[in-house]
Amino acid sequence: MRTPLVELRGIRKRFGPVVALDGADFELRAGEIHGLLGENGAGKTTLMNVLAGLYRADAGEVYLDGRPVQILEPRDAVRMGVGMVHQHFELVGHFTALENVVLGREGGGWLRRHRLRQEVEALMERVGLPVPLDRPVRELPVGVQQKVEILKALYRGARVLILDEPTTLLTPQEVDSLFASLRTLVAAGVSVVFITHKLAEVLGASDRITVMRRGRRVVTVSREEADARQLVEWMVGASPPPAAVREPAQPGSPVLELEGVRVVDPRGIPVLEDVTLVVRSGELVGVAGVSGNGQQALAGVVAGSVRPAAGVVRVGGRPVRRGGVADRMREGVLSIPEDRLRDGVLPQMSVAENIVLGRHRLHFPGVRYRPEVVRGLALRAIEQYRIVCPGPDAAAGQLSGGNLQKLIAARVFEGARERGARLLVAHNPTRGLDVPSTEFLHAQLLDFCRHGGGVLLISEDLDELMKLSDRITVLYRGRVVAEFPRVRFDRYAIGRAMAGGAA
């Protein structure tokens, strides 16, 4: 058997009391696309950050071409031919694509710049990744920006390319283009590590798959040996839960109406323009769009944290004349925010206190605070929502992102039942959740609809939207550009609308 191109043995890494890697192993062969699969928090990105020099391992060994090496910082990884493209791109928006690719290696003089351009053009031709070199990257679609990041890594000599959740911000068409590009890269001599938690993508793109759980490697198998159900069992350590199923909706009267809503940012630039949509009782309406097309402003308008510059917002048929999240809650509107730390929890307060936050007036109508009641509510929520934490008295800021998301979901859904809420806006509610918790939360959303509530689900996961929604509205540059009823769901038609094309 050939010596692996990359081998990581017994890698350990702690962040304070949290064990992120617990003796993790991994190997990458030359000329393969290797899928690194696991739930959020399994250690996938941390392990690859060790290989890329962003983290120093507490213990373990790294081998390249069978020889032990020390990678203490990103400069070492680049020198050894390891490049990493992160989930959120590290590009200079007002620089051109060419300037971003050669950044740090520009030199001076016209002849030098001319030679750099020739080098990049030759690289694009060799690996099949054409990009418009003279356009500022902020003007490029997300999929093209990703190609610029890949070219930047390859220009620095990467023969090992690590892609961290590379499809998160892409339309279906851009995902297909990325996978085709990866095959071209492999043919050109590059080996690829593809970090993901999406089963369909890892099964479709990888030659081999490594599954991680709780900071350790569980198994490495060839694509032919893998199937979706078995991969989920390896990921979560148990049989996968039954998937939530969307039954035909019986929509009633409108619980949310937006008419001609306009929102501008502090610079006066519109982020929402003439947005009109309706959510009825018993209905789940999805909002699709590439990140940054007005989703945050839309969620804020509905939840009460953003005041529109124009337009009408109605809840339960009545125009909303007052602003503020507390006012919306009194009107029966609850929200799962996208930014967990900024909008979702108070990190210095305990898990128990955060779980009853906003619900405390229902349980303590007077002035007396009863810790035993709070603790009881928290213990039940921790068990039901599978919140991994030291206990109800632990500070919420100690929890991982996925467990913070579960905490917020517990507070919102329990509060919705107690208040009789009629509208829920959920913004990327399953980001960071494991498979069982995702299915559980999906079931809670659908149950809310079955009991007469309406849900506005804003998500960058198109599979999630297509699974749960009765209708999907597409946002592009702050405008509603298309709407699809469930009988017309087509991922590529929705993807075209997300990219600003005709649906």
KOLTOR-781107 format. One record per residue (C-alpha): residue number from 1; residue in three letters; x, y, z. Coordinates in steps of 0.2 Angstrom, whole numbers, padded with zeros to 4 digits. Layout:
REM residues N
  seq  type   east  north     up
  NUM   ala      X      Y      Z
...
This chain:
REM residues 503
  seq  type   east  north     up
    1   met   0000   0000   0000
    2   arg   0006   0017  -0004
    3   thr   0012   0029   0010
    4   pro  -0002   0042   0014
    5   leu   0001   0059   0008
    6   val  -0005   0066   0025
    7   glu  -0006   0056   0041
    8   leu  -0012   0063   0058
    9   arg  -0009   0052   0073
   10   gly  -0017   0053   0090
   11   ile  -0020   0072   0089
   12   arg  -0026   0080   0105
   13   lys  -0032   0097   0108
   14   arg  -0041   0106   0122
   15   phe  -0049   0123   0124
   16   gly  -0049   0126   0143
   17   pro  -0061   0112   0150
   18   val  -0067   0107   0133
   19   val  -0059   0092   0124
   20   ala  -0060   0096   0106
   21   leu  -0049   0082   0099
   22   asp  -0046   0066   0109
   23   gly  -0033   0056   0100
   24   ala  -0040   0059   0083
   25   asp  -0032   0050   0067
   26   phe  -0034   0054   0049
   27   glu  -0025   0050   0033
   28   leu  -0026   0057   0015
   29   arg  -0020   0048   0000
   30   ala  -0013   0057  -0015
   31   gly  -0026   0059  -0029
   32   glu  -0042   0058  -0019
   33   ile  -0056   0068  -0013
   34   his  -0058   0063   0006
   35   gly  -0074   0068   0014
   36   leu  -0073   0072   0033
   37   leu  -0090   0069   0040
   38   gly  -0097   0073   0057
   39   glu  -0109   0083   0067
   40   asn  -0105   0101   0072
   41   gly  -0093   0100   0087
   42   ala  -0086   0083   0082
   43   gly  -0069   0090   0079
   44   lys  -0068   0090   0060
   45   thr  -0063   0108   0058
   46   thr  -0052   0108   0073
   47   leu  -0042   0093   0066
   48   met  -0040   0102   0050
   49   asn  -0035   0118   0058
   50   val  -0021   0108   0066
   51   leu  -0015   0102   0049
   52   ala  -0016   0120   0042
   53   gly  -0006   0128   0057
   54   leu  -0020   0138   0064
   55   tyr  -0020   0127   0080
   56   arg  -0006   0119   0089
   57   ala  -0010   0101   0095
   58   asp  -0007   0097   0113
   59   ala  -0001   0080   0108
   60   gly   0000   0069   0092
   61   glu   0010   0068   0076
   62   val   0009   0074   0059
   63   tyr   0017   0066   0044
   64   leu   0018   0072   0026
   65   asp   0025   0059   0013
   66   gly   0028   0047   0027
   67   arg   0040   0060   0036
   68   pro   0036   0068   0053
   69   val   0034   0087   0052
   70   gln   0031   0101   0064
   71   ile   0017   0113   0058
   72   leu   0017   0127   0071
   73   glu   0009   0141   0061
   74   pro   0000   0144   0044
   75   arg   0017   0149   0036
   76   asp   0023   0131   0039
   77   ala   0008   0123   0032
   78   val   0009   0134   0016
   79   arg   0027   0130   0014
   80   met   0023   0111   0015
   81   gly   0009   0113   0002
   82   val  -0006   0113   0013
   83   gly  -0020   0126   0009
   84   met  -0036   0129   0018
   85   val  -0052   0138   0012
   86   his  -0063   0142   0026
   87   gln  -0082   0143   0027
   88   his  -0081   0162   0028
   89   phe  -0070   0169   0014
   90   glu  -0055   0179   0018
   91   leu  -0054   0191   0003
   92   val  -0052   0209   0002
   93   gly  -0068   0215  -0006
   94   his  -0062   0231  -0015
   95   phe  -0047   0221  -0022
   96   thr  -0049   0213  -0039
   97   ala  -0049   0194  -0041
   98   leu  -0031   0195  -0047
   99   glu  -0025   0206  -0033
  100   asn  -0033   0194  -0020
  101   val  -0025   0178  -0028
  102   val  -0007   0186  -0028
  103   leu  -0009   0196  -0012
  104   gly   0008   0195  -0002
  105   arg   0018   0190  -0018
  106   glu   0015   0205  -0029
  107   gly   0032   0212  -0030
  108   gly   0034   0229  -0039
  109   gly   0035   0236  -0057
  110   trp   0024   0233  -0072
  111   leu   0034   0218  -0079
  112   arg   0032   0209  -0062
  113   arg   0013   0212  -0062
  114   his   0012   0206  -0080
  115   arg   0021   0190  -0076
  116   leu   0010   0187  -0061
  117   arg  -0005   0189  -0072
  118   gln   0002   0176  -0084
  119   glu   0005   0164  -0070
  120   val  -0012   0166  -0063
  121   glu  -0020   0164  -0080
  122   ala  -0009   0148  -0083
  123   leu  -0015   0141  -0066
  124   met  -0033   0144  -0070
  125   glu  -0031   0135  -0087
  126   arg  -0022   0120  -0079
  127   val  -0035   0118  -0065
  128   gly  -0051   0123  -0074
  129   leu  -0056   0137  -0063
  130   pro  -0059   0153  -0073
  131   val  -0063   0169  -0064
  132   pro  -0064   0187  -0070
  133   leu  -0047   0193  -0064
  134   asp  -0051   0212  -0066
  135   arg  -0067   0213  -0056
  136   pro  -0068   0217  -0038
  137   val  -0072   0202  -0028
  138   arg  -0086   0210  -0019
  139   glu  -0095   0211  -0036
  140   leu  -0093   0193  -0039
  141   pro  -0106   0179  -0035
  142   val  -0102   0169  -0020
  143   gly  -0097   0153  -0030
  144   val  -0085   0163  -0040
  145   gln  -0077   0171  -0024
  146   gln  -0075   0153  -0018
  147   lys  -0065   0149  -0034
  148   val  -0054   0165  -0030
  149   glu  -0050   0157  -0013
  150   ile  -0046   0141  -0020
  151   leu  -0035   0149  -0034
  152   lys  -0026   0159  -0020
  153   ala  -0022   0143  -0010
  154   leu  -0016   0134  -0026
  155   tyr  -0005   0149  -0032
  156   arg   0004   0147  -0015
  157   gly   0008   0129  -0020
  158   ala  -0005   0119  -0011
  159   arg  -0005   0101  -0016
  160   val  -0017   0097  -0001
  161   leu  -0033   0108  -0002
  162   ile  -0044   0108   0013
  163   leu  -0062   0115   0010
  164   asp  -0072   0118   0026
  165   glu  -0091   0117   0023
  166   pro  -0089   0123   0006
  167   thr  -0107   0122   0000
  168   thr  -0115   0132   0014
  169   leu  -0117   0148   0004
  170   leu  -0119   0141  -0013
  171   thr  -0134   0138  -0024
  172   pro  -0137   0121  -0031
  173   gln  -0130   0125  -0048
  174   glu  -0114   0132  -0039
  175   val  -0113   0116  -0029
  176   asp  -0113   0106  -0045
  177   ser  -0100   0117  -0052
  178   leu  -0089   0115  -0036
  179   phe  -0089   0096  -0037
  180   ala  -0085   0096  -0055
  181   ser  -0070   0108  -0051
  182   leu  -0064   0096  -0037
  183   arg  -0063   0082  -0050
  184   thr  -0053   0093  -0061
  185   leu  -0041   0098  -0047
  186   val  -0038   0080  -0043
  187   ala  -0034   0076  -0061
  188   ala  -0021   0091  -0060
  189   gly  -0013   0083  -0045
  190   val  -0021   0091  -0030
  191   ser  -0028   0080  -0015
  192   val  -0044   0087  -0007
  193   val  -0051   0086   0011
  194   phe  -0070   0090   0010
  195   ile  -0077   0095   0028
  196   thr  -0095   0093   0029
  197   his  -0110   0087   0039
  198   lys  -0121   0084   0023
  199   leu  -0124   0066   0019
  200   ala  -0129   0068   0001
  201   glu  -0114   0079  -0003
  202   val  -0101   0068   0005
  203   leu  -0108   0052  -0004
  204   gly  -0109   0061  -0021
  205   ala  -0092   0069  -0020
  206   ser  -0080   0059  -0010
  207   asp  -0068   0044  -0014
  208   arg  -0067   0039   0004
  209   ile  -0076   0045   0020
  210   thr  -0069   0047   0037
  211   val  -0083   0049   0051
  212   met  -0078   0059   0067
  213   arg  -0088   0059   0084
  214   arg  -0083   0068   0100
  215   gly  -0066   0072   0094
  216   arg  -0061   0055   0088
  217   arg  -0061   0045   0071
  218   val  -0075   0032   0071
  219   val  -0072   0024   0054
  220   thr  -0064   0027   0037
  221   val  -0073   0019   0022
  222   ser  -0073   0019   0004
  223   arg  -0088   0028  -0005
  224   glu  -0094   0011  -0011
  225   glu  -0095   0004   0007
  226   ala  -0105   0019   0014
  227   asp  -0124   0022   0014
  228   ala  -0133   0036   0022
  229   arg  -0141   0027   0036
  230   gln  -0125   0019   0042
  231   leu  -0116   0036   0041
  232   val  -0129   0043   0052
  233   glu  -0126   0029   0065
  234   trp  -0108   0032   0065
  235   met  -0110   0051   0067
  236   val  -0122   0050   0082
  237   gly  -0118   0033   0089
  238   ala  -0136   0027   0087
  239   ser  -0149   0023   0074
  240   pro  -0155   0039   0065
  241   pro  -0172   0046   0072
  242   pro  -0187   0046   0061
  243   ala  -0187   0061   0049
  244   ala  -0200   0074   0052
  245   val  -0214   0073   0039
  246   arg  -0223   0088   0032
  247   glu  -0242   0084   0030
  248   pro  -0253   0094   0019
  249   ala  -0256   0111   0027
  250   gln  -0273   0117   0031
  251   pro  -0270   0136   0031
  252   gly  -0281   0148   0040
  253   ser  -0282   0167   0042
  254   pro  -0266   0177   0040
  255   val  -0255   0178   0056
  256   leu  -0242   0189   0047
  257   glu  -0243   0201   0033
  258   leu  -0230   0212   0026
  259   glu  -0234   0225   0012
  260   gly  -0221   0235   0003
  261   val  -0209   0234   0018
  262   arg  -0193   0244   0016
  263   val  -0178   0244   0027
  264   val  -0162   0254   0025
  265   asp  -0145   0252   0034
  266   pro  -0137   0266   0044
  267   arg  -0129   0273   0028
  268   gly  -0146   0274   0020
  269   ile  -0143   0259   0008
  270   pro  -0159   0248   0006
  271   val  -0157   0231   0013
  272   leu  -0175   0226   0010
  273   glu  -0185   0234  -0004
  274   asp  -0204   0232  -0007
  275   val  -0206   0216   0002
  276   thr  -0223   0208   0002
  277   leu  -0227   0191   0010
  278   val  -0240   0182   0020
  279   val  -0240   0168   0033
  280   arg  -0256   0160   0038
  281   ser  -0261   0150   0053
  282   gly  -0256   0131   0051
  283   glu  -0243   0136   0037
  284   leu  -0224   0136   0036
  285   val  -0217   0148   0024
  286   gly  -0199   0146   0020
  287   val  -0187   0160   0014
  288   ala  -0172   0155   0003
  289   gly  -0158   0166  -0002
  290   val  -0139   0166  -0002
  291   ser  -0133   0174   0014
  292   gly  -0133   0193   0014
  293   asn  -0148   0196   0003
  294   gly  -0159   0204   0017
  295   gln  -0163   0189   0028
  296   gln  -0157   0197   0044
  297   ala  -0167   0213   0041
  298   leu  -0183   0202   0037
  299   ala  -0181   0192   0053
  300   gly  -0178   0208   0063
  301   val  -0194   0217   0055
  302   val  -0205   0202   0060
  303   ala  -0197   0199   0077
  304   gly  -0197   0218   0082
  305   ser  -0179   0222   0083
  306   val  -0179   0231   0066
  307   arg  -0190   0246   0062
  308   pro  -0195   0247   0043
  309   ala  -0193   0264   0034
  310   ala  -0209   0261   0024
  311   gly  -0222   0248   0022
  312   val  -0235   0239   0033
  313   val  -0233   0225   0046
  314   arg  -0249   0216   0052
  315   val  -0249   0203   0065
  316   gly  -0266   0194   0067
  317   gly  -0274   0206   0055
  318   arg  -0270   0221   0065
  319   pro  -0256   0234   0059
  320   val  -0241   0234   0071
  321   arg  -0238   0252   0077
  322   arg  -0226   0249   0091
  323   gly  -0209   0242   0089
  324   gly  -0198   0232   0100
  325   val  -0196   0213   0103
  326   ala  -0206   0214   0120
  327   asp  -0221   0221   0110
  328   arg  -0220   0208   0097
  329   met  -0220   0194   0111
  330   arg  -0236   0202   0119
  331   glu  -0244   0201   0101
  332   gly  -0239   0182   0101
  333   val  -0223   0183   0090
  334   leu  -0208   0173   0096
  335   ser  -0191   0171   0087
  336   ile  -0176   0160   0086
  337   pro  -0162   0172   0081
  338   glu  -0148   0169   0070
  339   asp  -0134   0176   0081
  340   arg  -0135   0165   0097
  341   leu  -0123   0175   0107
  342   arg  -0129   0193   0103
  343   asp  -0147   0190   0102
  344   gly  -0151   0173   0109
  345   val  -0143   0172   0127
  346   leu  -0135   0181   0141
  347   pro  -0119   0171   0142
  348   gln  -0115   0176   0161
  349   met  -0132   0170   0167
  350   ser  -0135   0152   0170
  351   val  -0142   0139   0159
  352   ala  -0158   0138   0169
  353   glu  -0160   0157   0170
  354   asn  -0158   0158   0151
  355   ile  -0171   0145   0148
  356   val  -0184   0155   0158
  357   leu  -0179   0171   0151
  358   gly  -0194   0180   0144
  359   arg  -0205   0167   0152
  360   his  -0202   0172   0170
  361   arg  -0217   0183   0171
  362   leu  -0228   0169   0167
  363   his  -0221   0158   0181
  364   phe  -0217   0172   0194
  365   pro  -0232   0185   0192
  366   gly  -0227   0193   0208
  367   val  -0210   0199   0214
  368   arg  -0204   0183   0222
  369   tyr  -0191   0173   0212
  370   arg  -0192   0154   0215
  371   pro  -0175   0145   0210
  372   glu  -0182   0128   0213
  373   val  -0196   0131   0200
  374   val  -0183   0138   0188
  375   arg  -0171   0123   0191
  376   gly  -0186   0111   0188
  377   leu  -0190   0119   0171
  378   ala  -0172   0119   0166
  379   leu  -0169   0100   0170
  380   arg  -0184   0095   0160
  381   ala  -0178   0106   0145
  382   ile  -0160   0099   0146
  383   glu  -0167   0081   0145
  384   gln  -0180   0085   0132
  385   tyr  -0169   0095   0121
  386   arg  -0153   0085   0124
  387   ile  -0143   0100   0130
  388   val  -0126   0095   0134
  389   cys  -0120   0106   0149
  390   pro  -0112   0103   0166
  391   gly  -0129   0107   0174
  392   pro  -0143   0120   0175
  393   asp  -0132   0131   0186
  394   ala  -0118   0132   0173
  395   ala  -0115   0149   0164
  396   ala  -0123   0148   0147
  397   gly  -0107   0155   0139
  398   gln  -0098   0139   0143
  399   leu  -0110   0129   0130
  400   ser  -0105   0125   0112
  401   gly  -0114   0134   0098
  402   gly  -0125   0119   0095
  403   asn  -0130   0118   0113
  404   leu  -0134   0136   0114
  405   gln  -0145   0134   0099
  406   lys  -0154   0120   0108
  407   leu  -0156   0131   0124
  408   ile  -0164   0145   0113
  409   ala  -0176   0132   0105
  410   ala  -0181   0125   0122
  411   arg  -0185   0143   0128
  412   val  -0195   0148   0112
  413   phe  -0205   0132   0110
  414   glu  -0209   0130   0129
  415   gly  -0213   0149   0129
  416   ala  -0224   0147   0113
  417   arg  -0235   0133   0122
  418   glu  -0236   0144   0138
  419   arg  -0241   0160   0129
  420   gly  -0252   0152   0115
  421   ala  -0240   0161   0102
  422   arg  -0247   0162   0085
  423   leu  -0231   0166   0075
  424   leu  -0214   0160   0075
  425   val  -0199   0167   0065
  426   ala  -0184   0155   0065
  427   his  -0168   0161   0057
  428   asn  -0156   0146   0053
  429   pro  -0163   0137   0068
  430   thr  -0154   0121   0065
  431   arg  -0136   0128   0062
  432   gly  -0124   0119   0073
  433   leu  -0137   0105   0078
  434   asp  -0133   0086   0077
  435   val  -0145   0075   0067
  436   pro  -0156   0070   0081
  437   ser  -0158   0087   0088
  438   thr  -0162   0094   0070
  439   glu  -0175   0081   0067
  440   phe  -0182   0085   0085
  441   leu  -0183   0104   0081
  442   his  -0191   0100   0064
  443   ala  -0204   0091   0072
  444   gln  -0207   0105   0084
  445   leu  -0209   0117   0070
  446   leu  -0222   0106   0061
  447   asp  -0231   0103   0078
  448   phe  -0232   0122   0080
  449   cys  -0241   0123   0063
  450   arg  -0252   0108   0067
  451   his  -0259   0117   0082
  452   gly  -0263   0133   0072
  453   gly  -0247   0143   0073
  454   gly  -0238   0150   0058
  455   val  -0220   0149   0055
  456   leu  -0208   0160   0044
  457   leu  -0192   0149   0042
  458   ile  -0177   0158   0035
  459   ser  -0164   0146   0031
  460   glu  -0148   0145   0020
  461   asp  -0151   0126   0020
  462   leu  -0162   0123   0004
  463   asp  -0164   0104   0009
  464   glu  -0172   0110   0025
  465   leu  -0183   0122   0017
  466   met  -0189   0110   0004
  467   lys  -0193   0097   0017
  468   leu  -0203   0108   0029
  469   ser  -0211   0122   0019
  470   asp  -0228   0124   0011
  471   arg  -0221   0138   0001
  472   ile  -0204   0145  -0002
  473   thr  -0201   0164  -0005
  474   val  -0184   0169  -0013
  475   leu  -0175   0184  -0008
  476   tyr  -0162   0192  -0019
  477   arg  -0153   0209  -0015
  478   gly  -0167   0213  -0003
  479   arg  -0182   0209  -0015
  480   val  -0194   0195  -0016
  481   val  -0190   0188  -0034
  482   ala  -0200   0172  -0034
  483   glu  -0212   0161  -0024
  484   phe  -0214   0142  -0026
  485   pro  -0229   0132  -0019
  486   arg  -0224   0115  -0013
  487   val  -0231   0106  -0029
  488   arg  -0218   0117  -0039
  489   phe  -0203   0114  -0028
  490   asp  -0187   0112  -0040
  491   arg  -0170   0115  -0032
  492   tyr  -0163   0121  -0048
  493   ala  -0177   0133  -0052
  494   ile  -0175   0140  -0034
  495   gly  -0157   0140  -0036
  496   arg  -0158   0151  -0052
  497   ala  -0169   0163  -0042
  498   met  -0157   0164  -0028
  499   ala  -0144   0169  -0040
  500   gly  -0155   0183  -0048
  501   gly  -0160   0173  -0063
  502   ala  -0177   0169  -0070
  503   ala  -0186   0155  -0060
